[in-house]
């Protein structure tokens, strides 16, 4: 878990703002399956939101630190019942496959028969 600088944290908060929570923690709390789900979501997205239902603030803070330790992620923000965490993707991104585009056709010019001599 690395510490983020203030500009990095501001940038990540801005990136996270339009996101929807991808994982929801219910009344049962954290389970190994839920940790695996959070880990796979971090592999896919790097930055995710987690919704925590029915817990007090101190329990949510403990849950956030437990999630960050078990997934090697960094806490970005804890606001209300929403937790935002970030883990940089260490794998090389898969290069996007370029679609073949059709060549533009040669433009035909309209032939005029009016001024033939």
C-alpha positions as CSV (number, residue, x, y, z in Angstrom):
1,X,0.0,0.0,0.0
2,X,1.7,3.2,-1.1
3,X,1.0,6.7,-0.1
4,X,-0.4,9.0,-2.8
5,X,0.6,12.6,-3.2
6,X,-2.1,15.2,-3.0
7,X,-2.2,15.8,-6.8
8,X,-2.3,12.1,-7.5
9,X,-5.2,11.7,-5.0
10,X,-7.1,14.6,-6.6
11,X,-6.6,13.1,-10.0
12,X,-7.9,9.7,-8.9
13,X,-10.9,11.3,-7.1
14,X,-11.8,13.1,-10.4
15,X,-11.5,9.8,-12.3
16,X,-13.6,8.0,-9.8
17,X,-16.4,10.6,-9.6
18,X,-18.5,9.2,-12.6
19,X,-17.9,5.6,-11.7
20,X,-20.6,3.4,-10.2
21,X,-19.8,0.9,-7.4
22,X,-18.7,-2.5,-8.8
23,X,-18.7,-4.4,-5.6
24,X,-21.2,-4.3,-2.7
25,X,-20.4,-5.5,0.8
26,X,-23.5,-6.8,2.5
27,X,-24.3,-7.3,6.2
28,X,-22.1,-10.5,6.3
29,X,-19.0,-8.3,5.8
30,X,-15.9,-9.3,4.0
31,X,-15.4,-12.9,2.9
32,X,-12.6,-14.6,0.9
33,X,-14.9,-14.7,-2.2
34,X,-15.6,-11.0,-1.9
35,X,-11.8,-10.2,-1.6
36,X,-11.3,-12.3,-4.8
37,X,-14.0,-10.3,-6.5
38,X,-12.4,-7.0,-5.5
39,X,-9.0,-8.3,-6.6
40,X,-10.4,-9.3,-10.1
41,X,-12.2,-5.9,-10.4
42,X,-8.9,-4.1,-9.6
43,X,-7.1,-6.2,-12.3
44,X,-9.7,-5.1,-14.8
45,X,-10.2,-1.4,-13.9
46,X,-7.4,-0.2,-11.5
47,X,-9.8,2.2,-9.8
48,X,-13.0,1.0,-8.3
49,X,-15.8,2.0,-6.0
50,X,-17.1,-0.3,-3.3
51,X,-20.5,0.2,-1.5
52,X,-20.7,-0.9,2.1
53,X,-24.1,-1.5,3.5
54,X,-25.2,-1.3,7.1
55,X,-21.9,-0.6,8.9
56,X,-20.8,2.2,11.2
57,X,-17.9,4.5,10.2
58,X,-15.3,2.8,12.3
59,X,-16.3,-0.6,10.9
60,X,-16.1,0.8,7.3
61,X,-12.6,2.3,8.0
62,X,-11.4,-1.1,9.4
63,X,-13.0,-2.8,6.3
64,X,-11.2,-0.3,4.0
65,X,-7.8,-1.0,5.6
66,X,-8.4,-4.8,5.5
67,X,-9.3,-4.6,1.8
68,X,-6.2,-2.5,1.0
69,X,-3.9,-4.9,2.9
70,X,-5.3,-8.0,1.4
71,X,-5.3,-6.7,-2.2
72,X,-2.2,-4.5,-2.0
73,X,-4.3,-1.5,-3.1
74,X,-4.3,2.1,-2.0
75,X,-7.2,3.9,-0.4
76,X,-8.2,7.0,-2.3
77,X,-11.4,8.1,-0.6
78,X,-13.9,7.1,2.0
79,X,-17.0,9.2,1.7
80,X,-20.2,7.9,3.4
81,X,-20.8,4.3,2.5
82,X,-18.6,4.5,-0.6
83,X,-15.0,3.4,-0.6
84,X,-12.7,4.2,-3.5
85,X,-9.5,2.1,-3.9
86,X,-6.7,2.1,-6.5
87,X,-4.1,-0.4,-7.6
88,X,-1.9,0.2,-10.5
89,X,-2.0,-2.5,-13.1
90,X,1.4,-4.0,-13.3
91,X,0.7,-6.1,-16.4
92,X,1.3,-4.6,-19.8
93,X,-2.0,-3.4,-21.3
94,X,-3.2,-5.5,-24.2
95,X,-2.7,-3.6,-27.4
96,X,-5.9,-2.6,-29.1
97,X,-6.6,-4.3,-32.4
98,X,-6.9,-1.9,-35.2
99,X,-9.8,-2.3,-37.5
100,X,-9.2,-2.5,-41.2
101,X,-10.7,0.5,-42.9
102,X,-11.7,0.5,-46.5
103,X,-9.7,2.5,-48.8
104,X,-11.5,5.6,-50.0
105,X,-12.7,5.1,-53.6
106,X,-11.2,7.2,-56.3
107,X,-13.6,10.1,-56.9
108,X,-15.2,10.1,-60.3
109,X,-15.5,13.5,-61.9
110,X,-18.7,14.2,-63.7
111,X,-18.1,14.4,-67.4
112,X,-19.6,17.2,-69.2
113,X,-20.7,16.9,-72.8
114,X,-21.8,20.5,-73.3
115,X,-18.5,22.1,-74.4
116,X,-17.2,19.5,-76.8
117,X,-15.7,20.9,-79.9
